[in-house]
Structures are given as C-alpha cells and as structure tokens.
Amino acid sequence: MKVIKLSYNQTIEEQDLILCLGFFDGMHIAHQLLFNQTLSLGKTKKKKTGLLTFSTHILSYILETPFYYLTSTEDKIEIAESQGFDYFYILEVNDSLISLTPTEFISRFLKNAVYVVVGYDYTFGKFGKGNVNLLKNQDQFETIIVPELDYYRKKVGSSRIKNLLEDGKLHYANTLLGRPYQIQGEIVKGKERGRLLGYPTANLNYEFYVLPKMGVYITEAILEGKRYQAMTNVGDNPTFFDRLLTLETHIFGIDDSLYGKKITIIFKEFFREELCFSSKEDLIQQMIQDEYQIKEKLKTKEKLKTR
C-alpha cells in the first residue's frame, strides 16, 4: 500500500480509483462496512482502491481543542494495509484546506475516481456544506452511500466506543471496534517505582489516545514483532499520591530496560479497579496476587481453546 500526503493545492493523480472517504476514528465495524464495499468493488471492477482521510479532526482544529482518538494515523495506515487497500491518502488539515468549497474539494481530490464510497452522514468542504446528495449528483463518478449501522438500537460510532471505554465496558467497546482496543507508542522513563517493587513496568507515552477506565487490565504487548502476555495499569497511583494519569505495563518474562522502544498494548479484559494501599508492602502483595490470577486465567482460556 502506498501512503500519500496531500496539501490543499494538490490533487490525486492516480487514475480510475475507487475511493472510500471519511475520518475513520476507530476503524470500527461501521467503518468496516465502507471498507468492505470499497474493496469488493475493486475486485469486481478490477480497479485500484484508496482510502482518503484527514491528518486531524477538522472540528477540533477549528475550535483549537485537543482531539483524543481511538486510532492514530499510524494505526489507520496499518489497518488499511491489512485490509488490502492500494492507496492511503492523508489530507493535511489547515486553514486553506477547510476553506475549499465542496466543488473545489471534488475537483481537487475526486476527479479521477470512478466510484466514491461514503457513509450516510459524510460532509466535506467549507462549513461542511458538501454532503452525500451533492456527491450523488456528480456525473464523473458513481457514489455508493452506506447506511447507518446500529447495535442494540443505537448507532455504532466513535463517541459511543469512547464512552464505553471510559465506563470500563471494554468487552462491549471491543465488540464495536471489531478487535481489541490498542494503544501504541514509545516507552518513556517514569518514576521507576515498579522496578523497586520487583515489578518493572513499561511506561507508555500514550499521547492523545483515549484511555480506558482506571484499573488493571489483562493485556498483550507487542514488542519488536513479538507478542507477550502482560498486565497493564491505567491510573494515577493513589498509593503514592500521584496526580498524573499513567499507562504502565508489566510484561511477563521481561526485566530489561525498554526505554525508547516502540510498544503496542492490546487491551483484552478489565481485571480489577484501581486501589489505594496503606503501605508499599500491601501493594507488592496485591501485584503478586494479580499476576498469579491473570496467568491462571490465561492458562484456563488456552486450555479451552485446545479442546
């Protein structure tokens, strides 16, 4: 898959494309309907497929507020490549881009498309005045509009998934994502309390990812291409009166220093609430118990898989 970054005054030069349009935070099961439609058309029509998205959330850019995401651009690229897209286009969000009229947007970025695949609520161009009806009325390409996807009579969307994660409903969130939630980033130096306690942890720079509810999670860690079982704590370390929210992972079987390395944390299951302990010794005992119970739980699940 080829990744192409575009500024407002550039155009998509590739010919006869089937383009899928959207911001796609989460790349969740509703987005997957658009992807499947695009890729299926590509095979049937023997055309190249592309996913066209934005470098950041446009409304957050306009309001100058941080945007907390489910999937970084890097995540989106990895998922799109695994799906089988030929091109991944990233429109650089700035004042010039958001000032383009809907007609200018179409002539710049959609002129070489033969099919355009969008969700029912897709908008584009200055003030979001471009919509699916405008796309449908174009004669240079055909527009496929994918309807809303509901799950238990509620729309599947990024906001819903974020709320589920923050409420601790990880299984539910993972169902709507279509895969376990993950956060990837660089391991940075923390206060090194874990090492002193006998439980060295990888302190992850999670940037603007949405953090799930505070507590301990059963996780997997992907490090240098290898998968490891792990337990992860999301919280502010109440035992030590910290106020900074951290994401710390104890990887089973690894005691080496990991600073500067890239890691992916995959959230499999919520294990317990974050607790405040009266002493360091009580915390150590709880961590020993957590590790034992998590490993036993994982062993049981592995046995059930092999039956």
VENRARA-V311755 format. One record per pair of residues at least 24 apart in sequence whose ideal C-beta (glycine too) atoms are under 8 Angstrom apart, sorted by the first residue. I is the first residue (numbers start at 1). GAP is how many residues later the second one is. D is the distance in Angstrom with one decimal. If there is no record, write none. Layout:
I/GAP/D, I/GAP/D
//
This chain:
1/76/7.7, 1/79/6.5, 1/80/4.3, 1/84/5.5, 1/85/6.2, 1/86/6.8, 1/87/5.8, 2/84/7.0, 2/85/5.3, 2/86/7.2, 3/74/5.9, 3/84/7.9, 3/85/4.8, 3/87/7.1, 4/83/6.3, 4/84/7.1, 4/85/5.2, 4/86/7.2, 5/50/7.8, 5/84/7.9, 5/85/4.8, 5/87/6.3, 6/83/6.0, 6/84/6.8, 6/85/5.4, 6/86/6.7, 6/103/7.3, 7/85/5.1, 7/87/7.8, 7/89/7.7, 7/90/7.5, 8/83/7.7, 8/84/7.3, 8/86/6.7, 8/88/4.1, 8/89/4.0, 8/91/7.9, 8/92/6.2, 8/100/7.6, 9/87/7.2, 9/99/7.8, 10/98/7.4, 11/97/5.2, 11/98/6.8, 11/100/6.7, 12/38/7.5, 12/40/7.7, 12/77/6.4, 12/96/7.8, 12/97/5.4, 12/98/7.6, 12/99/7.4, 12/100/5.8, 12/101/7.9, 13/99/7.1, 14/34/6.5, 14/36/7.0, 14/73/6.3, 14/98/6.3, 15/97/5.2, 16/31/5.3, 16/32/6.9, 16/96/7.0, 16/98/5.3, 17/30/6.7, 17/31/5.6, 17/32/7.2, 17/33/5.1, 17/70/7.3, 17/95/5.8, 17/96/5.0, 17/97/6.7, 18/24/5.2, 18/27/6.9, 18/29/5.1, 18/30/7.2, 18/31/4.9, 18/32/7.3, 18/95/7.0, 18/96/6.4, 18/97/4.4, 18/98/7.9, 18/99/6.9, 19/30/7.8, 19/31/5.0, 19/32/7.7, 19/33/5.4, 19/91/6.6, 19/94/4.6, 19/96/7.2, 19/97/5.3, 19/98/7.0, 20/29/7.2, 20/30/7.1, 20/31/5.0, 20/32/6.9, 20/65/7.9, 20/97/4.6, 20/98/7.7, 21/31/5.1, 21/32/7.9, 21/95/6.4, 21/96/7.1, 21/97/5.0, 21/101/6.0, 21/103/7.4, 22/30/7.9, 22/31/6.4, 22/96/6.8, 22/97/6.0, 22/100/6.3, 23/30/5.9, 23/31/5.6, 23/34/6.5, 23/35/7.6, 24/27/7.4, 24/29/5.6, 24/47/7.4, 24/52/6.1, 25/32/7.2, 25/44/5.2, 25/45/5.3, 25/46/5.9, 25/133/4.4, 26/44/4.0, 26/45/5.7, 26/132/4.6, 26/135/5.7, 26/151/6.1, 27/43/8.0, 27/44/5.4, 27/48/7.3, 27/49/6.1, 27/52/4.7, 27/53/7.8, 27/150/7.8, 28/42/7.7, 28/128/6.2, 28/129/7.8, 28/130/6.9, 28/133/6.2, 28/148/5.5, 28/149/5.0, 28/150/6.1, 29/120/6.7, 29/122/7.8, 29/127/5.9, 29/147/6.0, 29/148/7.1, 29/149/4.4, 30/89/7.3, 30/118/7.6, 30/119/4.1, 30/125/7.9, 30/126/4.2, 30/127/6.8, 31/88/8.0, 32/146/5.9, 33/113/5.2, 33/116/6.1, 34/83/5.4, 34/84/7.3, 34/85/6.1, 34/112/5.1, 35/45/7.8, 35/48/5.4, 35/50/7.8, 37/80/5.2, 37/107/5.9, 37/109/6.0, 38/47/7.7, 38/77/7.8, 38/79/4.6, 39/44/6.5, 39/45/5.6, 39/46/7.2, 41/74/5.6, 41/76/7.3, 41/103/7.4, 42/44/7.7, 45/69/7.3, 45/70/7.4, 47/67/6.2, 47/68/7.6, 48/38/4.3, 48/39/6.7, 49/35/7.5, 49/36/5.2, 49/37/5.3, 49/38/7.3, 50/35/6.4, 50/36/6.3, 50/37/3.7, 50/38/7.1, 50/39/5.8, 51/25/7.9, 51/29/5.0, 51/34/5.2, 51/36/7.3, 51/37/5.3, 51/38/6.9, 52/37/4.5, 52/39/7.0, 52/57/6.5, 53/35/7.7, 53/36/7.1, 53/37/6.2, 53/38/7.1, 54/36/7.2, 54/37/5.0, 54/39/5.3, 55/35/5.4, 55/36/6.6, 55/37/5.0, 55/38/5.0, 56/37/4.9, 58/35/5.9, 58/40/6.1, 61/32/5.1, 61/37/7.3, 62/36/6.8, 66/142/6.0, 67/141/6.4, 68/94/7.4, 68/140/5.2, 68/141/7.0, 68/142/4.9, 69/139/5.8, 69/140/6.4, 69/141/6.8, 70/88/5.9, 70/91/6.2, 70/92/6.6, 70/107/7.4, 70/111/7.3, 70/139/7.5, 70/140/5.8, 72/112/7.4, 72/135/7.4, 72/136/7.9, 72/137/7.2, 74/110/7.2, 75/107/7.4, 75/109/7.0, 98/28/6.7, 99/27/5.7, 100/25/5.9, 100/26/6.3, 101/24/5.5, 101/25/5.4, 101/28/7.7, 101/29/8.0, 102/24/7.3, 102/27/5.6, 102/28/2.9, 102/32/5.8, 105/25/6.1, 106/24/7.5, 106/28/7.8, 106/29/7.6, 106/32/6.5, 110/28/7.7, 110/30/7.9, 110/31/6.4, 111/29/6.9, 113/27/7.8, 113/28/4.4, 114/27/5.6, 114/28/7.1, 115/26/6.1, 115/27/5.2, 115/28/7.6, 115/29/6.2, 116/25/5.3, 116/26/7.4, 116/27/5.0, 116/28/7.1, 117/26/7.9, 117/27/4.6, 117/29/6.7, 118/25/6.7, 118/26/7.4, 118/27/6.0, 118/28/7.1, 119/26/7.6, 119/27/5.4, 119/29/7.8, 120/25/5.7, 120/26/6.7, 120/27/5.3, 120/28/5.7, 121/27/7.5, 151/24/7.7, 151/25/6.2, 162/48/5.0, 165/45/5.8, 165/46/7.7, 165/47/4.3, 165/48/7.0, 166/44/7.1, 166/45/7.9, 166/46/6.9, 166/47/5.9, 167/46/6.3, 168/44/7.0, 168/45/3.6, 168/47/6.8, 168/102/5.6, 170/42/6.1, 170/47/7.3, 170/97/5.9, 170/99/6.6, 170/100/4.8, 171/98/7.3, 171/99/7.9, 173/39/7.7, 174/93/7.5, 180/40/7.9, 180/86/4.9, 180/87/5.7, 180/88/5.7, 181/31/6.8, 181/85/7.6, 181/86/4.7, 182/82/5.6, 182/83/6.3, 182/84/4.7, 182/85/6.8, 183/26/4.7, 183/28/7.8, 183/64/6.7, 183/81/7.4, 183/82/5.1, 183/84/7.8, 184/38/7.9, 184/78/6.8, 184/79/6.7, 184/80/4.0, 184/81/7.2, 185/24/7.6, 185/77/7.1, 185/78/7.1, 186/74/6.5, 186/75/7.2, 186/76/5.8, 186/77/7.7, 187/71/4.6, 187/72/5.7, 187/73/6.7, 187/74/5.2, 187/75/7.7, 187/76/5.6, 188/71/6.9, 189/70/5.7, 190/56/6.7, 190/58/6.8, 191/49/7.9, 191/51/8.0, 193/44/7.6, 193/47/6.7, 194/54/6.6, 194/56/6.7, 197/83/6.9, 197/86/6.8, 197/87/5.4, 197/90/6.9, 198/86/6.6, 198/89/8.0, 199/51/5.1, 199/85/7.7, 199/88/5.1, 199/92/7.9, 200/50/7.0, 200/54/7.9, 200/55/5.7, 201/32/7.5, 201/47/4.0, 201/48/5.9, 201/49/5.0, 202/46/6.9, 202/47/4.8, 202/48/7.9, 202/49/6.4, 202/56/5.1, 202/61/5.8, 203/43/6.2, 203/44/7.3, 203/45/5.3, 204/43/4.6, 204/44/7.4, 204/45/6.7, 204/59/6.3, 204/61/6.4, 206/41/4.9, 211/34/6.5, 211/36/6.5, 212/55/6.2, 212/58/7.6, 213/57/7.2, 214/31/7.6, 214/59/7.6, 214/60/4.6, 215/55/6.1, 215/56/7.0, 215/57/6.0, 215/58/4.9, 215/59/5.0, 216/55/4.5, 216/56/5.0, 216/57/7.9, 216/58/7.1, 216/74/6.0, 217/50/5.3, 217/51/7.2, 217/52/6.7, 217/53/5.8, 217/54/5.8, 218/50/4.8, 218/51/4.3, 218/52/8.0, 218/53/5.3, 218/76/5.4, 218/79/6.9, 218/80/7.2, 219/30/6.4, 219/46/5.4, 219/47/5.9, 219/48/5.6, 219/49/5.9, 220/45/7.6, 220/46/4.3, 220/48/6.3, 221/28/5.7, 221/30/4.9, 221/42/5.8, 221/43/7.0, 221/44/5.9, 221/45/7.5, 222/41/6.9, 222/42/4.1, 222/44/7.0, 223/28/7.0, 223/31/7.6, 223/35/7.2, 223/38/6.6, 223/40/5.2, 223/41/7.9, 224/37/7.1, 228/24/6.3, 228/25/6.5, 228/26/6.5, 229/65/7.8, 229/66/7.4, 229/69/5.9, 230/35/7.4, 231/40/7.0, 231/59/6.0, 231/60/6.4, 231/63/5.3, 232/33/5.8, 232/35/7.3, 233/41/7.1, 234/40/7.6, 235/39/4.1, 236/38/7.9, 238/36/6.7, 238/37/7.6, 238/38/3.9, 239/37/5.6, 239/38/4.7, 239/41/7.5, 239/44/5.4, 250/37/7.7, 250/41/7.4, 252/39/7.3, 252/43/7.1
//
